[in-house]
Amino acid sequence: MKKLVVMGGGIGGVASAYELKQAVGSDHEIILVSDNPWFEFTPSNPWVAVNWRKPDAIRVDLDEAMSRRGIRFIHDPVVRVRPADDQLDLSSGTVLDYDMLVIATGPRLAFDEIEGLGPEGFTSSVCKTDHAAATAQVVEKLCEAPGPVVIGAAQGASCYGPAYEYAFILETELRRRKVRDRVPMTFVTPEPYIGHFGLDGVGDTKGLMESELRERHIKWLTNHRIDRVESGVMHVTGVKPDGSDAESSTLEFAHSMILPAFTGIDAVMGIDGLSNPRGFIPVDEFQRNPTYANVYAVGVCVAIPPVGKTPLPVGVPKTGFMIESMVTAAVGNIALALAGEEPRHRATWNALCLADFGDRGVAFLAVPQIPPRNTNWSSSGKWVHLAKVAIEKYYLHKVRKGTTEPFYEKFGMKLMGAGKLRGQA
Ligand SMILES: Cc1cc2nc3c(=O)[nH]c(=O)nc-3n(C[C@H](O)[C@H](O)[C@H](O)COP(=O)(O)OP(=O)(O)OC[C@H]3O[C@@H](n4cnc5c(N)ncnc54)[C@H](O)[C@@H]3O)c2cc1C
């Protein structure tokens, strides 16, 4: 019996544990280790930030969910991966051996790369559910004492959809609270154009997102770097197409939410062959680390190069559809390796994204994620908001019950089947 350890209890890690259990769990031990006792449905964090959800509504107790499926759960942060010894050092001092490892630890949030950025500085966050809950309190204060709002992403970020989502959701909430007229809003981003998303756009996301921002009177600054943040003031610099500095300016705010750049977690940082200089895990076409063949990686922690050159660094997002396909490929190849066979499963790396605006939204499907593409589709409407609510319900059910169906793929296929992609797919 081999020991198969999954690190990280998020979208990638939980799916890996369940799929491993189903594929090889009768002959091998499956262990999930996480620094968080809960699975948190990260895509719902922007709703927590405006009090449309309570944190408990989007959390699942991992101990309960895993024990129901016969998976051992360890709630103990990994402080160091030692791939040469096939061991993990846990924060309690325990040393956990593994035969095969799946790394699914998502990002470290690099707020520290910009002075004053993040919840320990002067801007809010929706990256973690706790951050979003703290943001909800700031939003309450904003409604009591309205003032300017600055929302966006930092240079080097690889996640843009939630910044747009939060801007639109907050705008909807402020209108409902009848204070929107006293809240000037600005969207600041390193993207070379609105709707780039780190994907060089998908379909007409540039036109769709610009139009939404215009309709809601949200000003925007693209190609902008955040230099530093002080209490109530953000210092930014626009850059020219060649990357040189253009004009610097300041943005005053009563509330600001900025998505930071990501790195890999400290436990893998600086391990030759396992991680790159930013701490992301390089993988081959089979989700395997090229140096340590018994180590696989899925999700945000995987190293993916940017789609092209931009004046400021703009990273590629890793979304649910893509993560799900990475998991299925990794688990399939682990099953083959255990049977002494060569790997043959490859992730599809497509992107399906639904950006909710609170009352309507924008959806896009990129197949494959990196252009040029076979499917390059985007659309908008009230149906996107309704679909996002349905996805949350369905996904939390999936995690509670331990089902392994490829959720995003099924949903994407349904969209195509519904004719929404006719002529595009
Ligand atoms: C606010 C937000 C909204 C998003 N919305 C969408 C969306 O609508 N649709 C979409 O497709 N994608 C969305 N994404 C992108 C992506 O799907 C999510 O980021 C997703 O949660 C990534 O899954 P993951 O498993 O790679 O990482 P995570 O979900 O971040 O999971 C990582 C796990 O590892 C654990 N961990 C971290 N460090 C350690 C350690 N040292 N030891 C043990 N465990 C550790 C963490 O606690 C966590 O449980 C969104 C991202 C964000 C930030």
The ligand as an ORCA input file, in Angstrom:
! r2SCAN-3c Opt
* xyz 0 1
  C     -11.382     36.026     -5.115
  C     -11.220     34.997     -6.186
  C     -12.317     34.645     -6.966
  C     -12.181     33.687     -7.969
  N     -13.264     33.396     -8.750
  C     -13.159     32.431     -9.698
  C     -14.307     32.076    -10.477
  O     -15.384     32.655    -10.342
  N     -14.175     31.073    -11.393
  C     -12.990     30.437    -11.571
  O     -12.925     29.528    -12.393
  N     -11.879     30.773    -10.869
  C     -11.938     31.749     -9.930
  N     -10.819     32.076     -9.197
  C      -9.511     31.441     -9.521
  C      -9.332     30.036     -8.924
  O     -10.362     29.170     -9.370
  C      -9.322     30.061     -7.409
  O      -8.240     30.850     -6.976
  C      -9.159     28.671     -6.778
  O      -9.483     28.773     -5.430
  C      -7.771     28.106     -6.937
  O      -7.747     26.807     -6.426
  P      -6.401     26.137     -5.853
  O      -6.826     24.809     -5.301
  O      -5.336     26.176     -6.855
  O      -5.938     27.118     -4.671
  P      -6.692     27.519     -3.344
  O      -8.162     27.461     -3.524
  O      -6.065     28.802     -2.917
  O      -6.316     26.374     -2.321
  C      -5.049     26.259     -1.748
  C      -5.174     25.482     -0.463
  O      -3.881     25.217      0.072
  C      -3.896     25.505      1.456
  N      -2.502     25.823      1.863
  C      -1.815     26.954      1.616
  N      -0.600     26.887      2.188
  C      -0.529     25.680      2.802
  C       0.482     25.037      3.574
  N       1.660     25.615      3.833
  N       0.213     23.815      4.067
  C      -0.965     23.214      3.818
  N      -1.953     23.781      3.111
  C      -1.732     25.003      2.595
  C      -4.858     26.675      1.583
  O      -5.358     26.839      2.879
  C      -5.958     26.232      0.615
  O      -6.838     25.345      1.248
  C     -10.918     33.054     -8.198
  C      -9.825     33.422     -7.406
  C      -9.968     34.391     -6.421
  C      -8.759     34.772     -5.591
*
